[in-house]
Amino acid sequence: MTYPPPGAARARYLADSISTASPARLLVMLYDRLVQDIAQGEQAIREGNRLLAGERLMHAQDIISELLATLDLTAWDGAENVAALYRWMLSELVQANIKQDAGKAASTLELANELRDAWREAAMAVGSA
């Protein structure tokens, strides 16, 4: 009998979860990962692990860049305000990484948590969480 390689079942589950998720659920999943990356980056800074901090904070920047790139500024009145928040988060994460400033990472994490929670509530309200 042949067994799948370690982690194959988890990878398949994640792929299936993503491919079957609603757009609202995908957004919440993206925010979950953003929060995880920033938290891990902040912790790595506090532990002096510059390499891990850089990896996690750069991945968080990639997520925010994607959120910003896909934000339709004409869809609703508040979209430009969200774009400004994303730009601020990007700037803070770059500075957190360059200066190894856990405080900047922490303030960005706080906002990412608030945004994630708001999107999660919205997704649940429309029944797609």
Backbone as a chain_set.jsonl record, in Angstrom:
{"seq": "MTYPPPGAARARYLADSISTASPARLLVMLYDRLVQDIAQGEQAIREGNRLLAGERLMHAQDIISELLATLDLTAWDGAENVAALYRWMLSELVQANIKQDAGKAASTLELANELRDAWREAAMAVGSA", "coords": {"N": [[0.841, -1.17, 0.0], [0.523, 2.221, -0.802], [1.322, 5.26, 0.673], [0.3, 8.676, 0.961], [2.56, 11.481, 0.678], [3.918, 13.069, 3.666], [1.915, 15.655, 4.933], [0.456, 15.941, 2.616], [-2.29, 15.408, 2.722], [-3.202, 17.513, 4.271], [-2.511, 19.678, 2.635], [-4.167, 19.137, 0.463], [-6.673, 19.398, 1.669], [-6.603, 22.144, 2.351], [-6.423, 23.263, -0.219], [-8.863, 22.404, -1.305], [-10.603, 23.721, 0.457], [-10.138, 26.374, -0.187], [-10.816, 26.467, -2.908], [-13.532, 26.038, -2.841], [-14.633, 28.012, -1.332], [-16.656, 30.896, -0.615], [-16.502, 34.231, -2.078], [-16.541, 36.127, 0.038], [-15.776, 34.543, 2.223], [-13.229, 33.81, 1.369], [-11.94, 36.274, 1.539], [-11.989, 36.693, 4.316], [-10.392, 34.524, 5.072], [-7.984, 35.35, 3.94], [-7.475, 37.63, 5.458], [-7.197, 36.341, 7.945], [-4.778, 35.005, 7.532], [-3.132, 37.213, 7.126], [-3.187, 38.439, 9.668], [-1.991, 36.383, 11.134], [0.587, 36.319, 9.954], [1.585, 38.909, 10.566], [1.538, 38.828, 13.373], [3.352, 36.723, 13.861], [5.605, 37.882, 12.72], [5.986, 40.118, 14.376], [6.51, 38.804, 16.822], [8.851, 37.45, 16.119], [10.577, 39.623, 15.74], [10.722, 40.541, 18.377], [12.049, 38.401, 19.472], [14.461, 38.593, 18.272], [14.898, 37.394, 15.827], [15.662, 38.093, 12.906], [15.539, 37.147, 10.253], [13.224, 35.43, 10.107], [11.337, 37.332, 10.906], [11.484, 39.128, 8.764], [10.608, 37.483, 6.641], [7.92, 36.868, 7.391], [6.789, 39.454, 7.703], [7.141, 40.495, 5.142], [5.534, 38.77, 3.685], [3.081, 39.479, 4.745], [2.981, 42.083, 3.761], [2.752, 41.497, 1.051], [0.18, 40.391, 1.013], [-1.384, 42.596, 1.805], [-0.796, 44.32, -0.294], [-2.026, 42.956, -2.38], [-4.694, 43.062, -1.512], [-5.061, 45.816, -1.69], [-4.64, 46.231, -4.437], [-6.811, 44.927, -5.542], [-8.967, 46.254, -4.598], [-11.904, 47.867, -5.296], [-12.277, 51.054, -5.967], [-14.451, 52.467, -6.753], [-16.685, 51.194, -5.911], [-17.932, 51.719, -3.444], [-18.524, 54.351, -1.047], [-16.714, 54.354, 1.123], [-14.428, 53.111, 0.238], [-12.043, 54.432, -0.544], [-11.08, 55.258, 1.912], [-10.466, 52.802, 3.074], [-8.444, 52.029, 1.338], [-6.525, 53.936, 2.005], [-5.97, 53.099, 4.609], [-4.815, 50.598, 4.049], [-2.517, 51.47, 2.645], [-1.203, 52.829, 4.706], [-0.734, 50.68, 6.446], [1.022, 49.15, 4.887], [3.243, 50.867, 4.761], [3.931, 51.025, 7.494], [4.594, 48.334, 8.01], [6.801, 47.968, 6.354], [8.593, 49.747, 7.581], [8.66, 48.564, 10.124], [9.956, 46.21, 9.527], [12.436, 47.073, 8.418], [13.53, 48.609, 10.517], [13.302, 46.838, 12.54], [11.191, 47.07, 14.392], [9.101, 46.305, 16.774], [6.898, 47.581, 17.848], [5.71, 49.023, 15.74], [4.909, 46.892, 14.174], [3.086, 45.774, 15.941], [1.089, 47.772, 16.131], [0.117, 47.722, 13.558], [-0.818, 45.125, 13.485], [-2.936, 45.315, 15.295], [-4.767, 46.918, 13.852], [-5.15, 45.231, 11.636], [-6.426, 43.077, 12.855], [-8.839, 44.328, 13.65], [-9.929, 45.027, 11.138], [-10.179, 42.469, 10.003], [-12.046, 41.306, 11.753], [-14.25, 42.942, 11.258], [-14.776, 42.374, 8.532], [-15.319, 39.669, 8.798], [-17.673, 39.743, 10.32], [-19.338, 41.023, 8.441], [-19.349, 39.117, 6.412], [-20.619, 37.004, 7.722], [-23.064, 38.155, 8.119], [-24.155, 38.179, 5.591], [-24.299, 35.567, 5.197], [-22.133, 34.042, 4.206], [-19.848, 33.174, 5.483]], "CA": [[0.0, 0.0, 0.0], [1.276, 3.464, -0.888], [0.776, 6.346, 1.476], [0.666, 9.995, 0.437], [3.652, 12.106, 1.44], [3.469, 13.833, 4.827], [1.4, 16.98, 4.619], [-0.337, 15.939, 1.384], [-3.706, 15.48, 3.068], [-3.45, 18.886, 4.726], [-2.45, 20.523, 1.441], [-5.382, 18.881, -0.315], [-7.775, 20.005, 2.411], [-6.512, 23.585, 2.176], [-6.762, 23.576, -1.61], [-10.314, 22.219, -1.444], [-11.253, 24.782, 1.223], [-10.003, 27.618, -0.936], [-11.532, 26.403, -4.189], [-14.987, 25.987, -2.632], [-15.056, 29.119, -0.451], [-17.293, 32.073, -1.215], [-15.582, 35.382, -2.082], [-16.478, 36.711, 1.379], [-14.986, 33.637, 3.055], [-11.835, 33.938, 0.923], [-11.418, 37.513, 2.106], [-11.745, 36.447, 5.736], [-9.231, 33.638, 5.146], [-6.82, 36.178, 3.637], [-7.219, 38.422, 6.663], [-6.674, 35.426, 8.976], [-3.354, 34.789, 7.252], [-2.463, 38.494, 7.367], [-3.034, 38.567, 11.121], [-0.999, 35.386, 11.541], [1.909, 36.758, 9.508], [2.043, 40.07, 11.342], [1.803, 38.366, 14.742], [4.606, 35.969, 13.847], [6.677, 38.841, 12.457], [6.212, 40.878, 15.61], [7.16, 37.917, 17.79], [10.225, 37.203, 15.658], [11.356, 40.826, 16.06], [10.957, 40.546, 19.827], [13.01, 37.333, 19.762], [15.713, 38.873, 17.57], [15.014, 36.544, 14.637], [15.482, 39.029, 11.801], [15.179, 36.417, 9.032], [11.818, 35.055, 10.196], [10.555, 38.575, 10.924], [11.443, 39.619, 7.394], [9.748, 36.597, 5.829], [6.514, 37.022, 7.769], [6.328, 40.812, 7.422], [7.06, 40.66, 3.686], [4.334, 38.057, 3.232], [1.965, 40.352, 5.13], [2.976, 43.18, 2.787], [2.211, 40.941, -0.197], [-1.269, 40.261, 1.179], [-1.971, 43.935, 1.789], [-0.664, 44.819, -1.67], [-3.078, 42.307, -3.162], [-5.961, 43.655, -1.081], [-5.106, 47.163, -2.247], [-4.747, 46.146, -5.897], [-8.12, 44.408, -5.938], [-10.01, 47.09, -4.01], [-12.62, 48.686, -6.273], [-12.486, 52.355, -5.335], [-15.731, 53.031, -7.191], [-17.764, 50.328, -5.442], [-18.632, 52.307, -2.307], [-17.925, 55.606, -0.578], [-15.637, 54.123, 2.074], [-13.31, 52.361, -0.352], [-10.813, 55.231, -0.513], [-10.585, 55.217, 3.292], [-9.847, 51.489, 3.255], [-7.188, 52.079, 0.592], [-5.584, 54.71, 2.82], [-5.545, 52.215, 5.704], [-3.89, 49.616, 3.474], [-1.239, 52.139, 2.359], [-0.557, 53.072, 5.99], [-0.252, 49.391, 6.941], [2.212, 48.806, 4.104], [4.344, 51.717, 5.215], [4.314, 50.61, 8.846], [5.252, 47.027, 7.966], [8.138, 48.175, 5.78], [9.407, 50.34, 8.635], [8.847, 47.556, 11.174], [10.955, 45.254, 9.048], [13.734, 47.742, 8.272], [14.027, 49.047, 11.821], [13.024, 45.782, 13.522], [10.382, 47.791, 15.359], [7.952, 45.488, 17.152], [5.777, 48.465, 18.103], [5.05, 49.285, 14.46], [4.23, 45.641, 13.804], [1.947, 45.612, 16.856], [0.008, 48.698, 15.766], [-0.439, 47.201, 12.314], [-1.564, 43.928, 13.87], [-4.195, 45.76, 15.912], [-5.672, 47.331, 12.776], [-5.481, 44.043, 10.842], [-7.44, 42.342, 13.63], [-10.106, 45.051, 13.567], [-10.445, 44.866, 9.78], [-10.601, 41.075, 9.842], [-13.281, 41.095, 12.502], [-15.33, 43.636, 10.547], [-15.098, 41.6, 7.329], [-15.94, 38.419, 9.24], [-19.063, 40.08, 10.664], [-20.052, 41.297, 7.204], [-19.522, 37.829, 5.717], [-21.63, 36.24, 8.449], [-24.357, 38.821, 7.926], [-24.687, 37.775, 4.291], [-24.367, 34.115, 5.195], [-21.101, 33.382, 3.427], [-18.619, 32.989, 6.262]], "C": [[0.888, 1.236, 0.0], [0.563, 4.552, -0.097], [1.183, 7.684, 0.863], [1.79, 10.593, 1.268], [3.105, 12.903, 2.62], [3.006, 15.231, 4.395], [0.512, 17.033, 3.387], [-1.828, 16.071, 1.682], [-4.076, 16.895, 3.511], [-3.458, 19.833, 3.532], [-3.705, 20.355, 0.596], [-6.593, 19.524, 0.35], [-7.775, 21.524, 2.225], [-6.904, 24.003, 0.766], [-8.261, 23.456, -1.842], [-11.075, 23.327, -0.719], [-11.241, 26.089, 0.441], [-10.854, 27.582, -2.199], [-13.048, 26.391, -4.023], [-15.514, 27.134, -1.784], [-15.709, 30.238, -1.254], [-16.273, 33.212, -1.25], [-15.446, 36.025, -0.702], [-15.619, 35.854, 2.303], [-13.509, 33.699, 2.671], [-11.191, 35.188, 1.505], [-11.104, 37.335, 3.588], [-10.523, 35.539, 5.91], [-7.931, 34.413, 4.883], [-6.459, 37.048, 4.833], [-6.693, 37.556, 7.802], [-5.175, 35.221, 8.778], [-2.556, 36.065, 7.484], [-2.184, 38.677, 8.852], [-1.96, 37.599, 11.621], [0.414, 35.836, 11.168], [2.438, 37.921, 10.332], [2.379, 39.662, 12.77], [3.119, 37.601, 14.817], [5.801, 36.882, 13.586], [7.016, 39.659, 13.689], [6.948, 40.032, 16.643], [8.616, 37.656, 17.407], [11.115, 38.418, 15.921], [11.712, 40.821, 17.538], [11.99, 39.491, 20.24], [14.351, 37.537, 19.068], [15.937, 38.021, 16.336], [14.68, 37.381, 13.398], [15.024, 38.325, 10.521], [13.696, 36.049, 9.032], [10.927, 36.293, 10.189], [10.404, 39.113, 9.506], [10.524, 38.794, 6.515], [8.273, 36.845, 6.126], [5.986, 38.421, 7.419], [6.241, 41.075, 5.918], [5.846, 39.917, 3.12], [3.092, 38.877, 3.582], [1.853, 41.528, 4.154], [2.407, 42.707, 1.452], [0.685, 40.835, -0.125], [-1.934, 41.634, 1.102], [-1.89, 44.539, 0.392], [-1.738, 44.227, -2.563], [-4.454, 42.862, -2.792], [-6.134, 45.051, -1.685], [-5.326, 47.133, -3.761], [-6.139, 45.714, -6.349], [-9.28, 45.224, -5.371], [-10.62, 47.979, -5.097], [-13.0, 50.005, -5.613], [-13.804, 52.999, -5.73], [-16.927, 52.269, -6.626], [-18.582, 50.946, -4.302], [-17.841, 53.495, -1.779], [-16.72, 55.4, 0.338], [-14.403, 53.459, 1.502], [-11.996, 53.136, -0.307], [-10.221, 55.261, 0.892], [-9.9, 53.886, 3.59], [-8.501, 51.454, 2.528], [-6.125, 52.844, 1.379], [-5.076, 53.889, 4.002], [-4.541, 51.181, 5.205], [-2.522, 50.248, 3.205], [-0.479, 52.417, 3.653], [0.036, 51.766, 6.541], [1.009, 48.965, 6.203], [3.423, 49.586, 4.582], [4.852, 51.289, 6.59], [5.06, 49.269, 8.839], [6.648, 47.119, 7.355], [9.067, 48.73, 6.853], [9.669, 49.355, 9.779], [9.95, 46.59, 10.782], [12.342, 45.899, 8.989], [14.347, 48.044, 9.638], [13.899, 47.985, 12.909], [12.281, 46.378, 14.71], [9.099, 47.0, 15.654], [6.713, 46.345, 17.411], [5.013, 48.801, 16.825], [4.304, 48.043, 13.987], [2.972, 45.466, 14.664], [0.791, 46.539, 16.492], [-0.66, 48.259, 14.465], [-1.284, 45.963, 12.588], [-2.917, 44.304, 14.472], [-5.213, 46.153, 14.833], [-6.088, 46.134, 11.923], [-6.539, 43.2, 11.55], [-8.809, 43.006, 13.526], [-10.739, 44.897, 12.184], [-10.946, 43.446, 9.545], [-11.927, 40.815, 10.536], [-14.47, 41.76, 11.809], [-15.738, 42.865, 9.295], [-15.76, 40.278, 7.703], [-17.407, 38.658, 9.594], [-19.898, 40.3, 9.406], [-20.338, 40.004, 6.451], [-20.597, 36.999, 6.4], [-23.009, 36.836, 8.242], [-24.993, 38.444, 6.597], [-24.711, 36.258, 4.138], [-23.313, 33.411, 4.369], [-19.797, 33.185, 4.173], [-18.304, 31.537, 6.473]], "O": [[1.887, 1.291, 0.717], [-0.651, 4.726, -0.201], [2.277, 7.814, 0.313], [1.952, 10.246, 2.438], [1.963, 13.363, 2.585], [3.656, 15.888, 3.582], [-0.123, 18.056, 3.129], [-2.545, 16.772, 0.968], [-5.141, 17.405, 3.161], [-4.326, 20.699, 3.436], [-4.24, 21.332, 0.073], [-7.435, 20.122, -0.32], [-8.822, 22.121, 1.971], [-7.63, 24.979, 0.579], [-8.862, 24.307, -2.498], [-12.083, 23.819, -1.227], [-12.232, 26.818, 0.419], [-11.535, 28.556, -2.521], [-13.774, 26.702, -4.967], [-16.718, 27.22, -1.542], [-15.362, 30.487, -2.409], [-15.279, 33.166, -0.526], [-14.349, 36.427, -0.315], [-14.822, 36.382, 3.078], [-12.637, 33.647, 3.538], [-10.03, 35.162, 1.916], [-10.058, 37.783, 4.058], [-9.708, 35.767, 6.804], [-6.909, 34.163, 5.522], [-5.287, 37.187, 5.181], [-5.825, 37.998, 8.555], [-4.401, 35.258, 9.734], [-1.431, 36.013, 7.983], [-1.071, 39.029, 9.242], [-1.119, 37.969, 12.441], [1.332, 35.742, 11.983], [3.597, 37.922, 10.747], [3.39, 40.099, 13.319], [3.911, 37.81, 15.737], [6.876, 36.688, 14.153], [8.186, 39.869, 14.007], [7.902, 40.498, 17.265], [9.5, 37.644, 18.263], [12.28, 38.263, 16.286], [12.86, 41.065, 17.911], [12.709, 39.663, 21.224], [15.275, 36.745, 19.254], [17.063, 37.936, 15.845], [13.549, 37.368, 12.912], [14.2, 38.867, 9.784], [12.989, 36.327, 8.063], [9.88, 36.303, 9.541], [9.31, 39.509, 9.102], [9.748, 39.342, 5.732], [7.471, 37.011, 5.207], [4.877, 38.559, 6.903], [5.356, 41.804, 5.471], [5.209, 40.39, 2.179], [2.155, 38.952, 2.787], [0.75, 41.917, 3.77], [1.662, 43.438, 0.798], [-0.012, 41.154, -1.089], [-2.936, 41.804, 0.407], [-2.828, 45.201, -0.052], [-2.298, 44.923, -3.41], [-5.284, 43.104, -3.669], [-7.222, 45.414, -2.132], [-6.107, 47.919, -4.297], [-6.589, 46.101, -7.427], [-10.443, 44.919, -5.633], [-9.912, 48.755, -5.739], [-13.926, 50.064, -4.803], [-14.23, 53.973, -5.109], [-18.07, 52.668, -6.847], [-19.789, 50.718, -4.209], [-16.644, 53.625, -2.034], [-15.794, 56.21, 0.32], [-13.422, 53.263, 2.219], [-10.944, 52.549, -0.056], [-9.0, 55.286, 1.052], [-8.877, 53.847, 4.274], [-7.529, 50.907, 3.048], [-4.962, 52.443, 1.413], [-3.901, 53.968, 4.359], [-3.535, 50.919, 5.863], [-1.49, 49.645, 3.497], [0.742, 52.264, 3.703], [1.162, 51.748, 7.037], [1.957, 48.476, 6.817], [4.499, 49.022, 4.781], [6.059, 51.203, 6.816], [6.034, 49.09, 9.569], [7.567, 46.425, 7.79], [10.189, 48.252, 7.021], [10.767, 49.319, 10.334], [10.776, 46.202, 11.609], [13.315, 45.316, 9.467], [15.522, 47.772, 9.883], [14.323, 48.19, 14.046], [12.677, 46.218, 15.864], [8.143, 47.03, 14.879], [5.591, 45.878, 17.212], [3.783, 48.855, 16.84], [3.196, 48.139, 13.46], [1.923, 45.059, 14.164], [-0.368, 46.127, 16.541], [-1.87, 48.413, 14.301], [-2.343, 45.78, 11.987], [-3.928, 43.666, 14.178], [-6.379, 45.763, 14.901], [-7.249, 46.03, 11.529], [-7.445, 42.669, 10.907], [-9.819, 42.329, 13.336], [-11.942, 44.664, 12.071], [-12.009, 43.245, 8.957], [-12.82, 40.181, 9.974], [-15.567, 41.202, 11.778], [-16.931, 42.718, 9.026], [-16.661, 39.816, 7.003], [-18.278, 37.875, 9.216], [-21.03, 39.824, 9.314], [-21.431, 39.815, 5.917], [-21.404, 36.357, 5.727], [-24.006, 36.115, 8.194], [-26.218, 38.393, 6.48], [-25.091, 35.731, 3.093], [-23.548, 32.307, 3.878], [-18.744, 33.044, 3.551], [-17.303, 31.209, 7.109]]}, "num_chains": 1, "name": "protein.A"}
